Amino acid sequence: MADRIRVCPLGGLDEIGRDCYVLEINDDIFVLDFGLSFADKTIPGIDYLLPNNDYIVENKNRVKAYILTHGHDEVMGGIKYLYDKAPAPIYCTFATRLTVLGQCSINGIKNVNFDFVEVKPTSTHIIAEHKVHFFQTCHNAPHSFGVAIETDRGNIIYSGDFIIDYTVMNKEFYFDLNALSTIAETPTLLLMCESKAADRDGFCAPKHRLIPRVEKYFSNSDKRIFICTFWQNLYRVVEIFKMCRQNKKKIYPYDKYTREIIDLIINSNQTDTIKREDILKEADLLRVRQQDVVILILGKETELYETLNALSERKNEDRRIVLGQDDLFIISSIAIPYLETLATQAADSLYRTGCEVVWIKKKDLLPMHAHQDDIKLLLSLLRPKYYLPVRGAFVHLMANAKLALSMGIGLSHSNVFIIDNGMQLVIDEQGRALIIPNDYNKIPVHPIMVDGLGISKLGHEVVQDRMKLSVDGVVVIAASISKKTREIVAGPDCQMRGFVFVKEAEPILKTISQIFVEEVNNVLKSGSLNFDPALEIVKDRTRKFIRRENGREPFILPIVIMLD
């Protein structure tokens, strides 16, 4: 009997990040990546969004492996929140393992007993009687890989993140085309290929390289150099270390977070380029000529730009570091779309310090994701029977699909699929592929929210309340009630923030207080001490009154405190 194959994405389609693809071969489940995405301003108070793991947990006895293709948050950042609920061996490289553990340490997550199976980025393993091939890819995380799982009708291949670069000198970023060519000798049943840059023509290389953009500053400038980048772009960090060594400069990690990341990289042996002897000790910052120092700032998402603002405003912890006319600041962190406003604000604050600013724009320094010619090479080599674009917004998925249709290798509208999270691509025992629409009761895909304390218990209503707070402000009104005398003995005290000018507040405060006192007294006159229904009435009347007065709908919190 032929293998039964089912692919169900739980995240990563029509979005950036939160990647998770559940592959079922007969009764065995392989989970390809389990990442996170960062919450934007529409979800206040939430740090991360995870793929919904209900389906994985319900079928945890069938999960044979988690396969993490590289050490970036969008593909491995969520595993620490899922693992205890559905444990299974985690197949990843040593570098990715250290990144997962390092992230747990930095985020204060303890007592997670991962079962890691360390693999070489190019290697073959037997997992639950299935032969699984890993092939190393070129990406800005070291030792990233793609995956090929054998079935009786051909390989199922998940590309992971990659670009084609024939001139990479560092072995940790090398694309093993020989290994992929060997895999291509077996027919490819299904290819799942990344799409994040599928709308860009040509190859990604060489525009992903930082060195050609900034090397002249390292070799010719007599100023102290600052340079910032996102911590997970290790390819860029390696380039910075390489330029410093070539120009006999020492690197000074700007803050505790940067030092932790550099220590993590060195301790994990992720690259031969980053060495401890190139790092300046904290006590030696002022003992070295400023033109011999490069101050490196690493960060993640919004936190990096908050760090730059604090430095510009002289609110940084290390008071020895002050920006001025004798400094050169290179911004090599390329902001993703929803961070562009923050990036512009941070750059503006740097210009105000009087230092020389080199702001590298996204058109000049590209992220390391496959462009059209990169994808064409993969398609030409593997010639899949079925093709499933993954990892990207809908515009990227569509661009990837159109590219495949234009290749002339037998792909058409009947075997190239664009699906959404929760939908299933099924290849039946006769080899036919069909799409099953999502039943949200069986495979929920709404994201799991994570706040500072871990998995958030907050529902949609609380998030909506937070939105009201951030947009329309808040009204808090409170009073103390005596049980003995059944009267208000203190208050009411009404506080308003964020929706009305102080000069206009007095008549509004007076009316809100009257509404509150009236409803509370109605309860006291009735002989009851259950104020819950009355407080809901207070909310409703107050909301209608404020909407009528100035069109706003603030969050309203009435409070009754019982005394005696």
C-alpha positions as CSV (number, residue, x, y, z in Angstrom):
1,M,0.0,0.0,0.0
2,A,1.4,3.4,-1.0
3,D,2.2,6.0,1.6
4,R,-0.5,8.4,2.7
5,I,0.8,12.0,2.8
6,R,-0.7,15.0,4.4
7,V,0.8,18.5,4.8
8,C,-0.9,21.0,7.1
9,P,0.7,24.4,7.8
10,L,-0.2,25.8,11.3
11,G,1.6,29.1,10.7
12,G,3.9,30.8,8.2
13,L,1.4,31.3,5.3
14,D,0.1,34.8,4.5
15,E,2.3,36.1,7.3
16,I,5.9,36.7,8.2
17,G,7.2,34.4,10.9
18,R,5.3,31.9,13.1
19,D,6.4,29.1,10.7
20,C,5.2,25.6,11.4
21,Y,4.4,22.8,8.9
22,V,3.0,19.5,10.0
23,L,3.9,16.6,7.7
24,E,2.1,13.3,8.1
25,I,3.4,10.2,6.4
26,N,0.9,7.4,7.2
27,D,0.5,7.6,11.0
28,D,3.8,9.4,11.7
29,I,4.0,13.2,12.2
30,F,7.1,15.3,11.5
31,V,6.9,18.9,12.6
32,L,9.0,21.1,10.4
33,D,10.0,24.2,12.4
34,F,8.0,25.8,15.2
35,G,8.6,29.5,15.3
36,L,7.1,32.7,16.5
37,S,6.3,36.2,15.2
38,F,6.4,39.5,17.1
39,A,3.2,41.2,18.0
40,D,2.7,44.7,16.5
41,K,0.9,47.7,18.0
42,T,-2.5,46.2,17.3
43,I,-2.0,43.7,20.1
44,P,-0.7,45.7,23.1
45,G,0.9,43.9,26.0
46,I,1.7,40.8,23.9
47,D,5.3,39.9,23.2
48,Y,5.1,37.0,20.8
49,L,2.6,35.0,18.7
50,L,3.0,31.3,18.4
51,P,1.4,28.7,16.0
52,N,-1.6,27.1,17.5
53,N,-0.4,23.8,19.0
54,D,-3.7,22.1,19.8
55,Y,-3.5,19.7,16.8
56,I,0.1,18.7,17.7
57,V,-0.8,18.2,21.4
58,E,-3.8,16.1,20.5
59,N,-1.7,13.9,18.3
60,K,1.5,14.0,20.4
61,N,1.8,10.2,20.4
62,R,2.3,10.3,16.7
63,V,4.9,13.0,16.7
64,K,8.2,11.4,15.7
65,A,10.4,14.5,15.4
66,Y,10.7,18.2,15.5
67,I,13.0,19.4,12.8
68,L,14.4,22.9,13.3
69,T,16.1,24.1,10.1
70,H,18.1,27.0,11.7
71,G,18.5,29.2,14.7
72,H,16.1,32.1,14.0
73,D,13.1,33.0,16.1
74,E,10.6,32.7,13.2
75,V,11.4,29.0,12.9
76,M,12.5,27.8,16.3
77,G,11.5,30.5,18.8
78,G,8.2,28.8,19.8
79,I,9.6,25.3,20.6
80,K,10.3,26.2,24.2
81,Y,6.6,27.0,24.9
82,L,5.3,23.8,23.2
83,Y,7.8,21.1,24.2
84,D,6.5,20.0,27.6
85,K,3.0,19.5,26.2
86,A,4.2,17.3,23.3
87,P,7.7,16.0,23.7
88,A,9.6,14.4,20.9
89,P,13.2,14.3,19.6
90,I,14.4,17.7,18.2
91,Y,16.7,17.3,15.2
92,C,18.9,20.3,14.7
93,T,22.5,21.3,14.4
94,F,24.7,22.1,17.4
95,A,24.5,25.8,16.6
96,T,20.7,25.8,16.6
97,R,20.7,23.8,19.8
98,L,22.8,26.4,21.5
99,T,20.6,29.1,20.2
100,V,17.5,27.5,21.6
101,L,19.1,27.0,25.0
102,G,20.5,30.5,25.0
103,Q,17.1,32.0,24.2
104,C,15.6,30.1,27.0
105,S,18.3,31.4,29.4
106,I,17.8,35.0,28.2
107,N,14.0,34.8,28.5
108,G,14.2,33.2,31.9
109,I,12.6,29.9,30.8
110,K,13.8,27.0,33.0
111,N,13.3,23.3,33.5
112,V,12.5,22.4,29.9
113,N,14.1,19.0,29.3
114,F,14.7,19.0,25.5
115,D,15.6,15.8,23.8
116,F,18.0,17.1,21.2
117,V,19.5,15.0,18.4
118,E,22.4,16.9,17.0
119,V,22.9,16.5,13.3
120,K,25.4,17.7,10.8
121,P,24.0,20.3,8.4
122,T,24.5,17.7,5.6
123,S,23.8,14.2,6.8
124,T,21.3,11.3,6.6
125,H,19.3,9.8,9.5
126,I,16.6,7.2,10.0
127,I,13.7,8.6,12.0
128,A,10.8,6.2,12.7
129,E,11.9,4.0,9.8
130,H,11.9,7.0,7.4
131,K,15.1,8.0,5.7
132,V,15.6,11.8,6.2
133,H,18.3,13.7,4.4
134,F,19.6,17.1,5.6
135,F,21.4,19.4,3.1
136,Q,23.2,22.6,4.2
137,T,22.0,25.9,2.8
138,C,23.4,29.4,2.7
139,H,21.5,31.7,5.0
140,N,22.5,34.3,7.6
141,A,22.2,31.7,10.4
142,P,25.1,29.3,10.5
143,H,24.6,25.7,9.5
144,S,21.1,26.2,8.3
145,F,19.7,23.2,6.3
146,G,16.9,22.0,4.2
147,V,15.1,18.6,4.6
148,A,14.3,15.8,2.3
149,I,12.1,12.9,3.6
150,E,11.9,9.8,1.5
151,T,8.5,8.2,0.6
152,D,7.7,5.3,-1.7
153,R,6.8,7.8,-4.4
154,G,9.7,10.3,-4.1
155,N,11.1,12.9,-1.7
156,I,9.2,15.5,0.2
157,I,11.6,18.5,0.3
158,Y,11.4,21.5,2.6
159,S,13.9,24.1,1.5
160,G,14.2,26.1,4.7
161,D,15.7,29.6,4.1
162,F,18.4,29.8,1.5
163,I,20.2,31.8,-1.2
164,I,22.6,30.7,-3.9
165,D,26.0,32.2,-3.3
166,Y,29.0,30.5,-5.0
167,T,31.7,32.6,-3.3
168,V,31.0,32.1,0.4
169,M,34.3,31.5,2.1
170,N,33.0,30.5,5.6
171,K,32.0,26.9,5.8
172,E,29.2,27.6,8.2
173,F,27.3,29.5,5.4
174,Y,28.1,27.2,2.5
175,F,25.3,25.8,0.3
176,D,26.0,22.2,-0.3
177,L,24.8,21.9,-3.9
178,N,26.5,18.5,-4.2
179,A,24.3,17.1,-1.5
180,L,21.2,18.5,-3.1
181,S,22.2,17.1,-6.4
182,T,22.5,13.7,-4.9
183,I,19.0,14.0,-3.4
184,A,17.7,15.1,-6.8
185,E,18.7,11.7,-8.3
186,T,15.5,10.5,-6.6
187,P,12.3,12.0,-7.9
188,T,10.8,14.9,-5.9
189,L,7.2,14.3,-5.1
190,L,6.6,17.6,-3.3
191,L,8.8,20.7,-2.9
192,M,8.0,23.2,-0.2
193,C,10.0,26.3,-1.0
194,E,10.4,29.6,0.8
195,S,8.8,32.7,-0.7
196,K,9.8,35.8,1.3
197,A,11.7,37.4,-1.6
198,A,10.1,35.5,-4.5
199,D,8.9,38.9,-5.9
200,R,12.5,40.1,-6.4
201,D,14.2,39.3,-9.7
202,G,17.8,38.0,-10.2
203,F,19.9,36.4,-7.5
204,C,20.1,37.7,-3.9
205,A,23.9,37.6,-4.0
206,P,25.9,39.7,-3.9
207,K,23.6,42.5,-2.4
208,H,23.4,40.7,0.9
209,R,27.0,41.5,1.7
210,L,27.8,44.3,4.2
211,I,31.6,44.5,3.6
212,P,31.5,46.2,0.2
213,R,29.2,48.9,1.7
214,V,31.2,49.9,4.7
215,E,34.8,48.6,4.4
216,K,36.1,52.0,3.4
217,Y,35.0,53.4,6.8
218,F,36.9,50.6,8.7
219,S,40.1,51.2,6.7
220,N,40.1,55.0,6.3
221,S,38.1,56.6,9.1
222,D,40.0,58.0,12.1
223,K,36.7,58.2,14.1
224,R,35.4,55.7,16.7
225,I,32.9,53.4,14.9
226,F,29.5,52.3,16.2
227,I,27.7,49.7,14.2
228,C,24.3,48.0,14.9
229,T,22.5,45.0,13.6
230,F,20.0,42.4,14.6
231,W,21.5,39.7,16.7
232,Q,20.2,36.8,14.6
233,N,21.9,37.9,11.5
234,L,25.2,36.1,12.3
235,Y,26.4,36.4,8.7
236,R,26.5,40.2,9.3
237,V,28.2,39.9,12.7
238,V,30.9,37.7,11.1
239,E,31.5,40.3,8.4
240,I,32.0,43.0,11.1
241,F,34.5,40.8,13.0
242,K,36.3,40.1,9.8
243,M,36.6,43.8,8.9
244,C,37.9,44.6,12.4
245,R,40.6,41.9,12.3
246,Q,41.7,43.1,8.9
247,N,42.0,46.7,10.1
248,K,43.4,45.8,13.5
249,K,40.5,47.2,15.4
250,K,39.0,45.8,18.7
251,I,35.3,45.2,19.1
252,Y,33.6,46.5,22.3
253,P,30.1,44.9,23.0
254,Y,27.9,47.9,23.8
255,D,25.8,46.4,26.6
256,K,25.0,43.2,28.6
257,Y,22.7,41.8,25.9
258,T,25.4,42.2,23.2
259,R,27.9,40.5,25.4
260,E,25.6,37.6,26.1
261,I,25.0,37.1,22.4
262,I,28.7,37.2,21.6
263,D,29.4,34.7,24.4
264,L,26.7,32.5,23.1
265,I,28.2,32.5,19.6
266,I,31.7,31.9,20.8
267,N,30.7,29.1,23.3
268,S,28.6,27.3,20.6
269,N,31.5,27.3,18.1
270,Q,29.1,28.5,15.4
271,T,31.9,30.2,13.4
272,D,35.7,30.4,13.4
273,T,35.6,34.1,12.6
274,I,34.3,35.4,15.9
275,K,37.1,35.0,18.5
276,R,37.4,36.2,22.1
277,E,40.8,37.8,21.4
278,D,39.1,40.4,19.1
279,I,36.9,41.6,22.0
280,L,37.8,44.5,24.2
281,K,37.3,44.0,27.9
282,E,35.0,46.4,29.7
283,A,37.8,47.9,31.8
284,D,39.8,48.8,28.7
285,L,37.3,50.9,26.8
286,L,39.0,54.2,27.6
287,R,42.6,52.8,27.4
288,V,42.5,52.2,23.6
289,R,42.6,54.9,20.9
290,Q,39.1,55.7,19.7
291,Q,40.0,55.0,16.1
292,D,41.0,51.5,17.1
293,V,37.6,50.7,18.7
294,V,34.4,49.5,17.1
295,I,31.4,49.5,19.4
296,L,29.0,46.7,18.4
297,I,25.3,47.0,19.3
298,L,23.1,43.9,18.9
299,G,19.4,43.7,19.5
300,K,16.1,42.2,18.5
301,E,13.1,43.8,16.8
302,T,11.9,47.0,18.6
303,E,14.4,46.7,21.4
304,L,17.3,47.5,19.1
305,Y,15.8,50.8,18.2
306,E,14.9,51.6,21.8
307,T,18.6,51.0,22.6
308,L,19.7,53.5,19.9
309,N,17.2,56.1,21.2
310,A,18.5,55.7,24.7
311,L,22.1,56.1,23.5
312,S,21.3,59.2,21.5
313,E,19.5,60.8,24.5
314,R,22.4,59.9,26.8
315,K,20.1,57.6,28.9
316,N,22.4,54.6,28.4
317,E,23.7,52.7,31.4
318,D,27.4,53.0,30.5
319,R,28.1,56.7,31.0
320,R,31.5,56.4,29.3
321,I,29.9,56.0,26.0
322,V,28.6,59.3,24.6
323,L,28.0,60.0,20.9
324,G,29.6,63.1,19.4
325,Q,31.3,64.6,16.4
326,D,34.3,62.3,16.7
327,D,32.0,59.2,16.2
328,L,30.8,57.4,13.1
329,F,27.6,55.4,13.4
330,I,26.7,52.7,10.8
331,I,23.1,51.5,10.8
332,S,23.2,48.0,9.2
333,S,20.0,46.7,10.7
334,I,17.4,46.6,7.9
335,A,14.0,47.1,9.3
336,I,11.1,44.9,8.3
337,P,8.0,46.8,7.3
338,Y,6.3,47.3,10.6
339,L,9.5,48.5,12.2
340,E,10.3,51.1,9.6
341,T,8.8,54.0,11.6
342,L,10.8,53.1,14.7
343,A,14.0,52.8,12.5
344,T,13.5,56.2,11.1
345,Q,12.9,57.7,14.5
346,A,16.1,56.1,15.8
347,A,18.1,57.3,12.8
348,D,16.8,60.8,13.3
349,S,17.9,60.8,17.0
350,L,21.4,59.6,16.0
351,Y,21.7,62.5,13.5
352,R,20.8,64.9,16.3
353,T,23.9,63.9,18.3
354,G,26.2,65.4,15.8
355,C,27.9,62.1,14.9
356,E,28.5,61.0,11.3
357,V,25.7,58.6,10.4
358,V,25.9,56.0,7.6
359,W,22.3,54.7,7.2
360,I,22.3,51.6,4.9
361,K,18.9,51.3,3.2
362,K,17.1,48.0,2.4
363,K,17.6,48.5,-1.4
364,D,21.3,48.4,-0.8
365,L,21.6,45.6,1.7
366,L,19.3,42.7,1.1
367,P,18.1,40.0,3.5
368,M,19.3,36.5,2.7
369,H,16.2,35.0,1.3
370,A,15.8,33.3,-2.1
371,H,15.1,35.6,-5.1
372,Q,13.6,34.4,-8.3
373,D,16.8,33.1,-9.8
374,D,17.7,31.3,-6.6
375,I,14.3,29.6,-6.7
376,K,14.6,28.8,-10.4
377,L,17.9,26.9,-9.7
378,L,16.1,24.8,-7.0
379,L,13.2,24.1,-9.3
380,S,15.4,23.2,-12.3
381,L,17.4,20.8,-10.2
382,L,14.6,19.1,-8.3
383,R,11.7,19.2,-10.9
384,P,9.0,18.4,-8.4
385,K,5.7,16.7,-9.3
386,Y,3.9,19.0,-6.8
387,Y,4.9,22.5,-5.6
388,L,3.8,24.3,-2.5
389,P,5.2,27.8,-1.8
390,V,5.6,28.5,1.9
391,R,7.0,31.1,4.3
392,G,5.7,34.5,3.3
393,A,2.8,37.0,2.8
394,F,0.2,36.2,0.2
395,V,1.9,38.4,-2.3
396,H,5.1,36.4,-1.9
397,L,3.4,33.0,-2.2
398,M,1.6,34.2,-5.3
399,A,4.9,35.4,-6.9
400,N,6.5,32.1,-6.1
401,A,3.7,30.1,-7.7
402,K,3.7,32.3,-10.8
403,L,7.4,31.8,-11.1
404,A,7.0,28.0,-10.9
405,L,4.3,28.1,-13.6
406,S,6.7,30.0,-15.9
407,M,9.5,27.5,-15.7
408,G,8.3,25.0,-18.3
409,I,9.1,21.9,-16.2
410,G,5.6,20.4,-16.0
411,L,4.2,22.6,-13.3
412,S,0.7,24.0,-13.9
413,H,-2.4,25.2,-12.0
414,S,-3.2,21.6,-11.2
415,N,0.0,20.8,-9.3
416,V,1.1,24.2,-7.9
417,F,-0.9,25.0,-4.7
418,I,-1.4,28.2,-2.6
419,I,-3.1,27.3,0.6
420,D,-3.7,29.0,4.0
421,N,-2.9,28.0,7.5
422,G,-5.0,25.0,8.6
423,M,-5.8,23.8,5.1
424,Q,-4.4,20.4,4.1
425,L,-2.6,19.3,1.0
426,V,-3.3,15.5,0.8
427,I,-1.6,13.2,-1.6
428,D,-3.7,10.0,-1.6
429,E,-2.6,6.4,-2.2
430,Q,-3.2,6.8,-6.0
431,G,-0.8,9.8,-6.1
432,R,-3.5,12.4,-6.6
433,A,-3.2,15.7,-4.7
434,L,-6.2,17.5,-3.3
435,I,-6.8,20.4,-1.0
436,I,-9.0,20.0,2.1
437,P,-10.5,23.3,3.5
438,N,-9.8,23.9,7.1
439,D,-12.3,22.9,9.8
440,Y,-11.4,25.2,12.6
441,N,-12.9,22.9,15.2
442,K,-10.5,20.1,14.2
443,I,-7.4,22.2,13.4
444,P,-7.5,25.6,15.1
445,V,-4.9,28.1,13.7
446,H,-5.6,31.2,15.7
447,P,-2.3,32.3,17.3
448,I,-1.3,31.6,20.8
449,M,-0.2,34.8,22.6
450,V,2.8,35.1,24.9
451,D,3.3,37.9,27.3
452,G,6.2,38.5,29.7
453,L,5.1,35.7,32.0
454,G,4.8,33.0,29.3
455,I,1.7,31.7,27.5
456,S,-0.9,34.4,28.0
457,K,-4.3,33.5,29.6
458,L,-5.8,36.6,28.2
459,G,-8.8,36.3,25.9
460,H,-9.8,38.5,22.9
461,E,-11.8,40.7,25.2
462,V,-8.8,41.7,27.2
463,V,-6.8,42.6,24.1
464,Q,-9.7,44.7,22.9
465,D,-9.7,46.5,26.3
466,R,-6.0,47.2,25.9
467,M,-6.7,48.7,22.5
468,K,-9.2,51.0,24.0
469,L,-6.7,52.0,26.7
470,S,-4.1,52.8,24.0
471,V,-6.4,54.7,21.7
472,D,-9.3,56.2,23.7
473,G,-7.9,56.4,27.3
474,V,-9.3,55.3,30.6
475,V,-11.8,56.4,33.3
476,V,-11.4,54.9,36.8
477,I,-14.1,55.8,39.4
478,A,-14.1,54.4,42.9
479,A,-15.9,54.8,46.2
480,S,-15.8,53.1,49.7
481,I,-19.1,51.7,51.2
482,S,-19.8,51.0,54.8
483,K,-21.6,47.8,55.4
484,K,-23.0,49.0,58.7
485,T,-24.4,52.3,57.7
486,R,-25.1,51.3,54.1
487,E,-23.8,54.6,52.7
488,I,-20.8,56.0,50.7
489,V,-18.2,57.0,53.3
490,A,-15.4,58.0,50.9
491,G,-15.5,59.2,47.3
492,P,-16.4,59.0,44.7
493,D,-13.0,59.7,43.3
494,C,-12.9,59.9,39.5
495,Q,-9.6,59.8,37.4
496,M,-9.4,60.2,33.7
497,R,-6.4,59.8,31.4
498,G,-5.8,60.0,27.7
499,F,-9.1,61.3,26.2
500,V,-9.9,64.8,27.4
501,F,-8.1,68.1,28.1
502,V,-7.8,69.1,31.7
503,K,-9.8,72.3,31.2
504,E,-12.7,70.4,29.8
505,A,-12.6,67.7,32.5
506,E,-14.5,69.2,35.3
507,P,-18.1,69.1,33.9
508,I,-17.4,65.5,32.6
509,L,-16.0,64.4,36.0
510,K,-19.1,65.8,37.7
511,T,-21.6,64.0,35.5
512,I,-19.7,60.7,35.7
513,S,-19.6,61.0,39.5
514,Q,-23.4,61.6,39.6
515,I,-24.1,58.5,37.4
516,F,-21.9,56.4,39.7
517,V,-23.4,57.7,43.0
518,E,-27.0,57.3,41.6
519,E,-26.5,53.7,40.7
520,V,-24.6,52.8,43.9
521,N,-27.4,54.4,46.0
522,N,-30.0,52.5,44.1
523,V,-28.3,49.2,45.2
524,L,-28.0,50.4,48.9
525,K,-31.7,51.4,49.0
526,S,-32.7,48.0,47.7
527,G,-31.0,46.3,50.7
528,S,-28.5,44.4,48.6
529,L,-24.7,44.5,48.6
530,N,-24.3,43.0,45.1
531,F,-22.9,45.9,43.1
532,D,-22.0,44.0,40.0
533,P,-25.1,44.7,37.9
534,A,-25.0,48.3,39.0
535,L,-21.4,48.7,37.9
536,E,-22.3,47.3,34.5
537,I,-25.0,50.0,34.2
538,V,-22.4,52.6,35.3
539,K,-20.1,51.5,32.5
540,D,-22.9,51.6,29.9
541,R,-24.3,55.0,31.0
542,T,-20.8,56.5,31.2
543,R,-19.8,55.2,27.9
544,K,-22.9,56.6,26.2
545,F,-22.4,60.0,27.9
546,I,-18.7,60.3,26.9
547,R,-19.4,59.2,23.3
548,R,-22.1,61.9,23.1
549,E,-19.8,64.6,24.6
550,N,-16.6,64.0,22.5
551,G,-17.0,60.9,20.4
552,R,-14.5,58.8,22.4
553,E,-15.0,55.4,24.0
554,P,-12.5,55.0,26.8
555,F,-12.0,51.9,28.9
556,I,-14.2,52.4,32.0
557,L,-13.4,50.8,35.4
558,P,-15.9,51.5,38.3
559,I,-14.8,50.1,41.7
560,V,-16.7,49.7,45.0
561,I,-14.6,49.0,48.1
562,M,-16.5,47.4,51.0
563,L,-15.5,48.5,54.6
564,D,-16.4,47.2,58.1
